[in-house]
């Protein structure tokens, strides 16, 4: 039996082959449909998820190797509101067919978690492993820049309601 934390909740994978790719465990056993099968070779990025906060290809990870690890899918990226990357994707009308978008969003969000103000070259490098058959790369980059701006602005905003009370 393997237990993996998926989107903040422990998920046990009983009675499945530990060599099964995470992609199929997520889709077929955990009911998480955002992660997509694209190539099965880790080359297209459609199956991108976070493993302990880092963007990885779920088609290349086996369930048995993930005991006790944390996986985040596009479904787990949003909390009470959409993640700034998800909102930017909507605002910039990025999706055309939409098939690659979950993987694109996960890679972009991973980039911005580590580098909130990336250059164009850093965006290109981080997104190079994610293919879009529809060619929406210009809108993808625009959305990443907008999300970067939103994340940077929100980090500068002081919310007195969230501040801890200081006793004198």
ChimeraX commands (.cxc) that place a marker at each C-alpha (Angstrom):
marker #1 position 0.00,0.00,0.00 radius 0.5
marker #1 position 1.22,3.47,-0.90 radius 0.5
marker #1 position -0.11,6.66,0.67 radius 0.5
marker #1 position 0.48,9.95,-1.13 radius 0.5
marker #1 position -0.73,13.41,-0.10 radius 0.5
marker #1 position -2.68,14.75,-3.06 radius 0.5
marker #1 position -3.89,18.34,-2.94 radius 0.5
marker #1 position -3.50,18.32,0.84 radius 0.5
marker #1 position -5.35,15.05,1.50 radius 0.5
marker #1 position -3.87,11.62,2.09 radius 0.5
marker #1 position -4.78,9.13,-0.64 radius 0.5
marker #1 position -4.05,5.42,-0.22 radius 0.5
marker #1 position -3.46,3.36,-3.32 radius 0.5
marker #1 position -4.33,-0.20,-2.31 radius 0.5
marker #1 position -4.26,-3.10,-4.71 radius 0.5
marker #1 position -2.55,-1.29,-7.56 radius 0.5
marker #1 position 0.78,-2.13,-9.09 radius 0.5
marker #1 position 3.48,0.09,-7.50 radius 0.5
marker #1 position 4.98,0.44,-11.00 radius 0.5
marker #1 position 1.83,2.21,-12.25 radius 0.5
marker #1 position 2.58,5.74,-13.46 radius 0.5
marker #1 position 1.23,8.45,-11.17 radius 0.5
marker #1 position -0.71,9.87,-14.12 radius 0.5
marker #1 position -2.96,6.79,-14.29 radius 0.5
marker #1 position -3.27,6.49,-10.51 radius 0.5
marker #1 position -4.48,10.10,-10.36 radius 0.5
marker #1 position -6.94,9.77,-13.24 radius 0.5
marker #1 position -8.21,6.21,-12.83 radius 0.5
marker #1 position -8.00,5.63,-9.08 radius 0.5
marker #1 position -8.16,9.08,-7.45 radius 0.5
marker #1 position -10.63,10.57,-9.94 radius 0.5
marker #1 position -8.46,13.61,-10.67 radius 0.5
marker #1 position -9.07,14.52,-14.29 radius 0.5
marker #1 position -7.09,17.76,-14.68 radius 0.5
marker #1 position -3.85,15.89,-15.32 radius 0.5
marker #1 position -3.78,14.82,-18.99 radius 0.5
marker #1 position -2.09,12.09,-21.00 radius 0.5
marker #1 position -0.17,13.64,-23.87 radius 0.5
marker #1 position 2.78,11.53,-24.92 radius 0.5
marker #1 position 3.62,9.13,-22.09 radius 0.5
marker #1 position 7.29,10.02,-22.50 radius 0.5
marker #1 position 7.56,13.12,-20.32 radius 0.5
marker #1 position 8.17,15.28,-23.40 radius 0.5
marker #1 position 4.98,17.31,-23.80 radius 0.5
marker #1 position 4.13,18.54,-20.28 radius 0.5
marker #1 position 0.38,17.81,-20.40 radius 0.5
marker #1 position 0.73,15.59,-17.30 radius 0.5
marker #1 position 2.67,18.14,-15.21 radius 0.5
marker #1 position 1.98,18.14,-11.46 radius 0.5
marker #1 position 3.98,19.33,-8.49 radius 0.5
marker #1 position 5.99,16.84,-6.46 radius 0.5
marker #1 position 6.88,18.48,-3.15 radius 0.5
marker #1 position 6.49,21.86,-4.89 radius 0.5
marker #1 position 8.50,21.11,-8.04 radius 0.5
marker #1 position 7.00,20.67,-11.52 radius 0.5
marker #1 position 7.38,17.07,-12.69 radius 0.5
marker #1 position 5.86,14.82,-15.35 radius 0.5
marker #1 position 3.40,12.43,-13.73 radius 0.5
marker #1 position 3.69,9.93,-16.58 radius 0.5
marker #1 position 7.30,9.32,-15.54 radius 0.5
marker #1 position 6.75,8.76,-11.79 radius 0.5
marker #1 position 5.66,5.44,-10.34 radius 0.5
marker #1 position 3.19,5.30,-7.48 radius 0.5
marker #1 position 5.47,3.02,-5.45 radius 0.5
marker #1 position 8.24,5.63,-5.44 radius 0.5
marker #1 position 6.01,8.32,-3.95 radius 0.5
marker #1 position 5.20,7.00,-0.47 radius 0.5
marker #1 position 4.79,9.95,1.89 radius 0.5
marker #1 position 5.35,12.57,-0.81 radius 0.5
marker #1 position 3.09,15.52,-1.65 radius 0.5
marker #1 position 1.47,15.94,-5.05 radius 0.5
marker #1 position -0.39,19.05,-6.18 radius 0.5
marker #1 position -2.51,19.00,-9.31 radius 0.5
marker #1 position -4.21,21.89,-11.07 radius 0.5
marker #1 position -7.32,21.11,-8.99 radius 0.5
marker #1 position -5.31,21.77,-5.82 radius 0.5
marker #1 position -3.68,25.00,-6.96 radius 0.5
marker #1 position -6.62,27.22,-6.05 radius 0.5
marker #1 position -7.67,27.83,-2.45 radius 0.5
marker #1 position -10.57,30.18,-1.65 radius 0.5
marker #1 position -9.82,32.02,-4.90 radius 0.5
marker #1 position -8.08,31.06,-8.10 radius 0.5
marker #1 position -4.31,31.04,-8.10 radius 0.5
marker #1 position -3.02,34.20,-9.87 radius 0.5
marker #1 position -1.79,32.04,-12.75 radius 0.5
marker #1 position -5.23,30.48,-13.20 radius 0.5
marker #1 position -6.86,33.93,-13.12 radius 0.5
marker #1 position -4.34,35.30,-15.63 radius 0.5
marker #1 position -5.08,32.34,-17.93 radius 0.5
marker #1 position -8.74,33.38,-17.95 radius 0.5
marker #1 position -8.04,37.11,-18.23 radius 0.5
marker #1 position -5.69,36.58,-21.20 radius 0.5
marker #1 position -7.91,34.01,-22.89 radius 0.5
marker #1 position -4.98,31.60,-23.11 radius 0.5
marker #1 position -6.79,28.34,-23.74 radius 0.5
marker #1 position -7.77,27.43,-27.24 radius 0.5
marker #1 position -8.42,23.69,-27.23 radius 0.5
marker #1 position -7.36,23.61,-23.58 radius 0.5
marker #1 position -5.79,20.16,-23.56 radius 0.5
marker #1 position -2.30,21.27,-22.47 radius 0.5
marker #1 position -3.45,24.02,-20.13 radius 0.5
marker #1 position -3.33,22.20,-16.79 radius 0.5
marker #1 position 0.30,21.26,-17.42 radius 0.5
marker #1 position 1.11,24.76,-18.66 radius 0.5
marker #1 position -0.49,26.31,-15.57 radius 0.5
marker #1 position 1.36,23.97,-13.20 radius 0.5
marker #1 position 4.72,24.74,-14.83 radius 0.5
marker #1 position 4.04,28.49,-14.83 radius 0.5
marker #1 position 2.91,28.48,-11.19 radius 0.5
marker #1 position 6.01,26.48,-10.18 radius 0.5
marker #1 position 8.19,29.06,-11.92 radius 0.5
marker #1 position 6.50,31.95,-10.14 radius 0.5
marker #1 position 6.69,30.22,-6.75 radius 0.5
marker #1 position 10.48,30.23,-7.06 radius 0.5
marker #1 position 10.95,33.36,-9.15 radius 0.5
marker #1 position 8.10,35.86,-8.78 radius 0.5
marker #1 position 9.59,38.25,-11.37 radius 0.5
marker #1 position 11.05,36.14,-14.18 radius 0.5
marker #1 position 12.62,37.57,-17.31 radius 0.5
marker #1 position 11.42,36.53,-20.76 radius 0.5
marker #1 position 14.36,34.13,-21.04 radius 0.5
marker #1 position 13.53,32.57,-17.67 radius 0.5
marker #1 position 9.90,32.13,-18.71 radius 0.5
marker #1 position 10.99,30.53,-21.98 radius 0.5
marker #1 position 13.35,28.15,-20.17 radius 0.5
marker #1 position 10.76,27.14,-17.56 radius 0.5
marker #1 position 8.04,26.56,-20.15 radius 0.5
marker #1 position 10.21,24.88,-22.80 radius 0.5
marker #1 position 9.03,21.40,-21.80 radius 0.5
marker #1 position 5.35,22.24,-22.26 radius 0.5
marker #1 position 3.99,21.93,-25.78 radius 0.5
marker #1 position 0.87,23.66,-27.06 radius 0.5
marker #1 position -0.49,22.21,-30.28 radius 0.5
marker #1 position -2.59,25.33,-30.83 radius 0.5
marker #1 position 0.42,27.64,-30.54 radius 0.5
marker #1 position -0.87,29.99,-27.81 radius 0.5
marker #1 position 2.66,30.69,-26.62 radius 0.5
marker #1 position 2.34,34.49,-26.87 radius 0.5
marker #1 position -0.79,34.44,-24.68 radius 0.5
marker #1 position 0.88,31.99,-22.27 radius 0.5
marker #1 position 3.84,34.34,-21.77 radius 0.5
marker #1 position 1.50,37.33,-21.41 radius 0.5
marker #1 position -0.51,35.50,-18.74 radius 0.5
marker #1 position 2.64,34.52,-16.84 radius 0.5
marker #1 position 3.79,38.16,-16.82 radius 0.5
marker #1 position 0.36,39.29,-15.61 radius 0.5
marker #1 position 0.33,36.65,-12.85 radius 0.5
marker #1 position 3.82,37.73,-11.85 radius 0.5
marker #1 position 2.62,41.32,-11.53 radius 0.5
marker #1 position -0.44,40.26,-9.54 radius 0.5
marker #1 position 1.64,38.12,-7.19 radius 0.5
marker #1 position 4.21,40.86,-6.68 radius 0.5
marker #1 position 1.48,43.45,-6.04 radius 0.5
marker #1 position -0.35,41.24,-3.56 radius 0.5
marker #1 position 2.89,40.60,-1.68 radius 0.5
marker #1 position 3.25,44.36,-1.22 radius 0.5
marker #1 position -0.33,44.83,0.00 radius 0.5
marker #1 position -0.74,44.94,3.77 radius 0.5
marker #1 position -3.99,43.44,5.01 radius 0.5
marker #1 position -4.69,44.59,8.57 radius 0.5
marker #1 position -7.35,41.89,8.92 radius 0.5
marker #1 position -4.72,39.17,8.44 radius 0.5
marker #1 position -2.10,40.75,10.70 radius 0.5
marker #1 position -1.47,39.16,14.07 radius 0.5
marker #1 position -2.36,41.22,17.08 radius 0.5
marker #1 position 0.64,42.45,19.05 radius 0.5
marker #1 position 0.22,42.76,22.79 radius 0.5
marker #1 position 1.89,45.62,24.62 radius 0.5
marker link #1:1,2 radius 0.2
marker link #1:2,3 radius 0.2
marker link #1:3,4 radius 0.2
marker link #1:4,5 radius 0.2
marker link #1:5,6 radius 0.2
marker link #1:6,7 radius 0.2
marker link #1:7,8 radius 0.2
marker link #1:8,9 radius 0.2
marker link #1:9,10 radius 0.2
marker link #1:10,11 radius 0.2
marker link #1:11,12 radius 0.2
marker link #1:12,13 radius 0.2
marker link #1:13,14 radius 0.2
marker link #1:14,15 radius 0.2
marker link #1:15,16 radius 0.2
marker link #1:16,17 radius 0.2
marker link #1:17,18 radius 0.2
marker link #1:18,19 radius 0.2
marker link #1:19,20 radius 0.2
marker link #1:20,21 radius 0.2
marker link #1:21,22 radius 0.2
marker link #1:22,23 radius 0.2
marker link #1:23,24 radius 0.2
marker link #1:24,25 radius 0.2
marker link #1:25,26 radius 0.2
marker link #1:26,27 radius 0.2
marker link #1:27,28 radius 0.2
marker link #1:28,29 radius 0.2
marker link #1:29,30 radius 0.2
marker link #1:30,31 radius 0.2
marker link #1:31,32 radius 0.2
marker link #1:32,33 radius 0.2
marker link #1:33,34 radius 0.2
marker link #1:34,35 radius 0.2
marker link #1:35,36 radius 0.2
marker link #1:36,37 radius 0.2
marker link #1:37,38 radius 0.2
marker link #1:38,39 radius 0.2
marker link #1:39,40 radius 0.2
marker link #1:40,41 radius 0.2
marker link #1:41,42 radius 0.2
marker link #1:42,43 radius 0.2
marker link #1:43,44 radius 0.2
marker link #1:44,45 radius 0.2
marker link #1:45,46 radius 0.2
marker link #1:46,47 radius 0.2
marker link #1:47,48 radius 0.2
marker link #1:48,49 radius 0.2
marker link #1:49,50 radius 0.2
marker link #1:50,51 radius 0.2
marker link #1:51,52 radius 0.2
marker link #1:52,53 radius 0.2
marker link #1:53,54 radius 0.2
marker link #1:54,55 radius 0.2
marker link #1:55,56 radius 0.2
marker link #1:56,57 radius 0.2
marker link #1:57,58 radius 0.2
marker link #1:58,59 radius 0.2
marker link #1:59,60 radius 0.2
marker link #1:60,61 radius 0.2
marker link #1:61,62 radius 0.2
marker link #1:62,63 radius 0.2
marker link #1:63,64 radius 0.2
marker link #1:64,65 radius 0.2
marker link #1:65,66 radius 0.2
marker link #1:66,67 radius 0.2
marker link #1:67,68 radius 0.2
marker link #1:68,69 radius 0.2
marker link #1:69,70 radius 0.2
marker link #1:70,71 radius 0.2
marker link #1:71,72 radius 0.2
marker link #1:72,73 radius 0.2
marker link #1:73,74 radius 0.2
marker link #1:74,75 radius 0.2
marker link #1:75,76 radius 0.2
marker link #1:76,77 radius 0.2
marker link #1:77,78 radius 0.2
marker link #1:78,79 radius 0.2
marker link #1:79,80 radius 0.2
marker link #1:80,81 radius 0.2
marker link #1:81,82 radius 0.2
marker link #1:82,83 radius 0.2
marker link #1:83,84 radius 0.2
marker link #1:84,85 radius 0.2
marker link #1:85,86 radius 0.2
marker link #1:86,87 radius 0.2
marker link #1:87,88 radius 0.2
marker link #1:88,89 radius 0.2
marker link #1:89,90 radius 0.2
marker link #1:90,91 radius 0.2
marker link #1:91,92 radius 0.2
marker link #1:92,93 radius 0.2
marker link #1:93,94 radius 0.2
marker link #1:94,95 radius 0.2
marker link #1:95,96 radius 0.2
marker link #1:96,97 radius 0.2
marker link #1:97,98 radius 0.2
marker link #1:98,99 radius 0.2
marker link #1:99,100 radius 0.2
marker link #1:100,101 radius 0.2
marker link #1:101,102 radius 0.2
marker link #1:102,103 radius 0.2
marker link #1:103,104 radius 0.2
marker link #1:104,105 radius 0.2
marker link #1:105,106 radius 0.2
marker link #1:106,107 radius 0.2
marker link #1:107,108 radius 0.2
marker link #1:108,109 radius 0.2
marker link #1:109,110 radius 0.2
marker link #1:110,111 radius 0.2
marker link #1:111,112 radius 0.2
marker link #1:112,113 radius 0.2
marker link #1:113,114 radius 0.2
marker link #1:114,115 radius 0.2
marker link #1:115,116 radius 0.2
marker link #1:116,117 radius 0.2
marker link #1:117,118 radius 0.2
marker link #1:118,119 radius 0.2
marker link #1:119,120 radius 0.2
marker link #1:120,121 radius 0.2
marker link #1:121,122 radius 0.2
marker link #1:122,123 radius 0.2
marker link #1:123,124 radius 0.2
marker link #1:124,125 radius 0.2
marker link #1:125,126 radius 0.2
marker link #1:126,127 radius 0.2
marker link #1:127,128 radius 0.2
marker link #1:128,129 radius 0.2
marker link #1:129,130 radius 0.2
marker link #1:130,131 radius 0.2
marker link #1:131,132 radius 0.2
marker link #1:132,133 radius 0.2
marker link #1:133,134 radius 0.2
marker link #1:134,135 radius 0.2
marker link #1:135,136 radius 0.2
marker link #1:136,137 radius 0.2
marker link #1:137,138 radius 0.2
marker link #1:138,139 radius 0.2
marker link #1:139,140 radius 0.2
marker link #1:140,141 radius 0.2
marker link #1:141,142 radius 0.2
marker link #1:142,143 radius 0.2
marker link #1:143,144 radius 0.2
marker link #1:144,145 radius 0.2
marker link #1:145,146 radius 0.2
marker link #1:146,147 radius 0.2
marker link #1:147,148 radius 0.2
marker link #1:148,149 radius 0.2
marker link #1:149,150 radius 0.2
marker link #1:150,151 radius 0.2
marker link #1:151,152 radius 0.2
marker link #1:152,153 radius 0.2
marker link #1:153,154 radius 0.2
marker link #1:154,155 radius 0.2
marker link #1:155,156 radius 0.2
marker link #1:156,157 radius 0.2
marker link #1:157,158 radius 0.2
marker link #1:158,159 radius 0.2
marker link #1:159,160 radius 0.2
marker link #1:160,161 radius 0.2
marker link #1:161,162 radius 0.2
marker link #1:162,163 radius 0.2
marker link #1:163,164 radius 0.2
marker link #1:164,165 radius 0.2
marker link #1:165,166 radius 0.2
marker link #1:166,167 radius 0.2
marker link #1:167,168 radius 0.2
view
